[in-house]
Amino acid sequence: MSNVMKVNEFLDRAGVFYFLTTDGGQPKGRPFGFHMVSGGKLYFGCGTFKNVFRQLAADPRVEVLAVCGDEFMRYDGLAKVVKDEKLLDQVRAAMPDVMGLYDKNGWEMGLFYLENGHAEIRGLFEVKEEFDV
């Protein structure tokens, strides 16, 4: 299994995960749920009108934190924004209700993946697995 798929599988099992950015030096975190793999990359998305998108554009260093049972995963890297209609079509197929709301309101979904990614899967007292993504 590729490292991208290891991260994706952990996020699937966790369901909700936390996406962390900074805003003027202040850490900011919020729950996320959407992620998808396409072309060997793990994509995330959020509205371009949201603070989180502005924050990752200003400082692309981000981290994803997911908890599943007695394990947690940290996945960090540099957010790389991608504009690609074919990817957006995949998002529309995966989340038709959400994307319908975006389309109806004229909102734009910003897609991004993490470059130079690094992941750790940890238990309470040890690193169970660590790898580059």
C-alpha positions as a Python dict, from the first residue, in 0.01 Angstrom:
ca = {
    (1, 'M'): (0, 0, 0),
    (2, 'S'): (135, 343, -91),
    (3, 'N'): (196, 604, 177),
    (4, 'V'): (-78, 824, 29),
    (5, 'M'): (-321, 534, 68),
    (6, 'K'): (-206, 474, 429),
    (7, 'V'): (-294, 835, 514),
    (8, 'N'): (-623, 814, 321),
    (9, 'E'): (-720, 491, 496),
    (10, 'F'): (-649, 639, 840),
    (11, 'L'): (-861, 945, 755),
    (12, 'D'): (-1141, 714, 633),
    (13, 'R'): (-1137, 526, 964),
    (14, 'A'): (-1126, 849, 1167),
    (15, 'G'): (-1420, 1005, 979),
    (16, 'V'): (-1369, 1360, 1107),
    (17, 'F'): (-1018, 1499, 1132),
    (18, 'Y'): (-873, 1836, 1224),
    (19, 'F'): (-705, 2072, 981),
    (20, 'L'): (-458, 2313, 1138),
    (21, 'T'): (-329, 2644, 1002),
    (22, 'T'): (-193, 2964, 1152),
    (23, 'D'): (-332, 3315, 1138),
    (24, 'G'): (-84, 3587, 1230),
    (25, 'G'): (111, 3342, 1444),
    (26, 'Q'): (-202, 3212, 1620),
    (27, 'P'): (-279, 2841, 1568),
    (28, 'K'): (-621, 2772, 1417),
    (29, 'G'): (-789, 2433, 1389),
    (30, 'R'): (-1121, 2315, 1256),
    (31, 'P'): (-1291, 1984, 1176),
    (32, 'F'): (-1277, 1857, 819),
    (33, 'G'): (-1422, 1546, 665),
    (34, 'F'): (-1364, 1567, 291),
    (35, 'H'): (-1061, 1407, 131),
    (36, 'M'): (-1008, 1212, -190),
    (37, 'V'): (-726, 1041, -373),
    (38, 'S'): (-677, 1115, -742),
    (39, 'G'): (-369, 1067, -955),
    (40, 'G'): (-166, 949, -658),
    (41, 'K'): (-232, 1264, -454),
    (42, 'L'): (-452, 1311, -147),
    (43, 'Y'): (-673, 1617, -197),
    (44, 'F'): (-861, 1825, 55),
    (45, 'G'): (-1107, 2103, -18),
    (46, 'C'): (-1278, 2402, 137),
    (47, 'G'): (-1451, 2716, 21),
    (48, 'T'): (-1218, 2985, -111),
    (49, 'F'): (-1429, 3236, 84),
    (50, 'K'): (-1341, 3073, 419),
    (51, 'N'): (-1073, 3192, 660),
    (52, 'V'): (-898, 2855, 643),
    (53, 'F'): (-834, 2901, 269),
    (54, 'R'): (-700, 3252, 324),
    (55, 'Q'): (-476, 3120, 603),
    (56, 'L'): (-326, 2835, 400),
    (57, 'A'): (-266, 3071, 108),
    (58, 'A'): (-80, 3313, 338),
    (59, 'D'): (118, 3038, 513),
    (60, 'P'): (103, 2700, 338),
    (61, 'R'): (252, 2509, 635),
    (62, 'V'): (-40, 2301, 759),
    (63, 'E'): (-108, 1989, 961),
    (64, 'V'): (-385, 1732, 965),
    (65, 'L'): (-461, 1556, 1293),
    (66, 'A'): (-683, 1247, 1299),
    (67, 'V'): (-779, 1021, 1591),
    (68, 'C'): (-895, 664, 1554),
    (69, 'G'): (-939, 451, 1865),
    (70, 'D'): (-616, 459, 2065),
    (71, 'E'): (-408, 584, 1771),
    (72, 'F'): (-365, 925, 1617),
    (73, 'M'): (-202, 1049, 1300),
    (74, 'R'): (-24, 1374, 1229),
    (75, 'Y'): (22, 1460, 863),
    (76, 'D'): (197, 1785, 777),
    (77, 'G'): (326, 1954, 465),
    (78, 'L'): (290, 2257, 241),
    (79, 'A'): (-57, 2317, 98),
    (80, 'K'): (-46, 2335, -281),
    (81, 'V'): (-364, 2484, -431),
    (82, 'V'): (-482, 2321, -754),
    (83, 'K'): (-737, 2452, -1005),
    (84, 'D'): (-864, 2159, -1210),
    (85, 'E'): (-1220, 2119, -1340),
    (86, 'K'): (-1181, 1741, -1371),
    (87, 'L'): (-1098, 1720, -1000),
    (88, 'L'): (-1396, 1941, -919),
    (89, 'D'): (-1615, 1704, -1121),
    (90, 'Q'): (-1490, 1421, -897),
    (91, 'V'): (-1580, 1628, -590),
    (92, 'R'): (-1928, 1693, -735),
    (93, 'A'): (-1975, 1317, -780),
    (94, 'A'): (-1853, 1246, -424),
    (95, 'M'): (-2049, 1528, -254),
    (96, 'P'): (-2339, 1631, -480),
    (97, 'D'): (-2537, 1805, -203),
    (98, 'V'): (-2244, 2018, -85),
    (99, 'M'): (-2129, 2104, -435),
    (100, 'G'): (-2487, 2181, -537),
    (101, 'L'): (-2499, 2437, -256),
    (102, 'Y'): (-2167, 2582, -368),
    (103, 'D'): (-2281, 2604, -730),
    (104, 'K'): (-2619, 2753, -634),
    (105, 'N'): (-2451, 3027, -428),
    (106, 'G'): (-2166, 3096, -669),
    (107, 'W'): (-1906, 2975, -417),
    (108, 'E'): (-1577, 2827, -529),
    (109, 'M'): (-1434, 2507, -385),
    (110, 'G'): (-1059, 2537, -337),
    (111, 'L'): (-873, 2207, -374),
    (112, 'F'): (-526, 2142, -242),
    (113, 'Y'): (-284, 1865, -151),
    (114, 'L'): (21, 1862, 75),
    (115, 'E'): (367, 1878, -81),
    (116, 'N'): (668, 1748, 111),
    (117, 'G'): (428, 1561, 337),
    (118, 'H'): (529, 1369, 644),
    (119, 'A'): (306, 1143, 853),
    (120, 'E'): (332, 982, 1194),
    (121, 'I'): (91, 723, 1324),
    (122, 'R'): (124, 711, 1699),
    (123, 'G'): (-4, 530, 2000),
    (124, 'L'): (-11, 688, 2343),
    (125, 'F'): (359, 628, 2412),
    (126, 'E'): (522, 539, 2082),
    (127, 'V'): (551, 614, 1713),
    (128, 'K'): (399, 314, 1538),
    (129, 'E'): (484, 425, 1187),
    (130, 'E'): (652, 728, 1031),
    (131, 'F'): (688, 802, 661),
    (132, 'D'): (706, 1067, 392),
    (133, 'V'): (403, 1115, 171),
}
